[in-house]
Amino acid sequence: MKPDSPILLQQYWALRELLPEQHPEYPNISNYFRRQEAGQAGEDNLAYYLDQAQVPYLSCIKRLRLEHHSAFQHDWLVLGLGFRVIFEVKSHTGEIYFDAKSHQLTRIIDGIKEGFEDPLLQVDRQYANLRAYFTAHNIDQLPTYRFAVFVNPNAILRLHDYPEYQRVLTSQRVPTILENLAEKHPPILSKEANQQIKQFLVENHRERANSILEKHAILWDDLHKGLPCPSCNKRPMRRERMRWQCPFCRTRSTDAHHKLLYKIALLSNNRVTKQLASRFLCMKSPDAVRKLMVRAGFIKEGANKNAIYKHPKLIPFY
Ligand SMILES: [Zn+2]
């Protein structure tokens, strides 16, 4: 199952909100979050151009992650009736050129030179994985083209020396590329068969869900405790007579805890305990916390002391 927005992006969003700005890891987390966000925006940007292509029965899948021996991910996979395309999306800005000496893509932004992975090597590797995956699942192979697409209009591509410059595009060229490929490759599959393949792939999407606190060596102790007020954002709100009350601006809320519990679920790999939730909500009674979680739709797993509570929206990914 595929979530609307990548779990990893949501995790970095949650961590950035809960990590104090003075924490040494904060700039790094903020950076990760922005990169994930830019990646997502880049993928979304291409959707518009895919839609413009005048090719009947194209099925397009965004951010498909499959597992076969190891995991691999396509930014966009386009399934035509006679051909397929994998697009690797790049949201870089600045001047991008090919350095024939180092055989590397380089970009210059504000006078700073920076090398990055060759996107065509990346997308060709993905294709090798996809081919093996299709063979393993008895899915018909079709001619499959691979492109790197620079979606940011502020990117300036200087790739005349790049041996395969024809496979490096800006998003505006995508509709024409697809139309030309459709002309060259008449349908082999029926639209029903193509639809079935799409459905199979989407059902077999495996979302990436990491333990990001561990990855960045951040402790629960490092994070902000207390429920922030939805109006003035100060912490903590107090629990009074079955409601949350802000001691600073007097705002009251009945459901302000939902967002915070969701963040804790994201950061705990969906294993929230009563103790953990009590610490974040600054509530002394674990039983009252348990009731709050159950009423918020959390599903209990395990018994008594070892019980964990799972957010229903995240269950498919953990
Ligand atoms: Zn307030």
Residues whose N, C-alpha, C, O or C-beta is under 5 A from the ligand:
A	BS01	ZN	C229 S231 C232 N233 C246 F248 C249 R250 T251
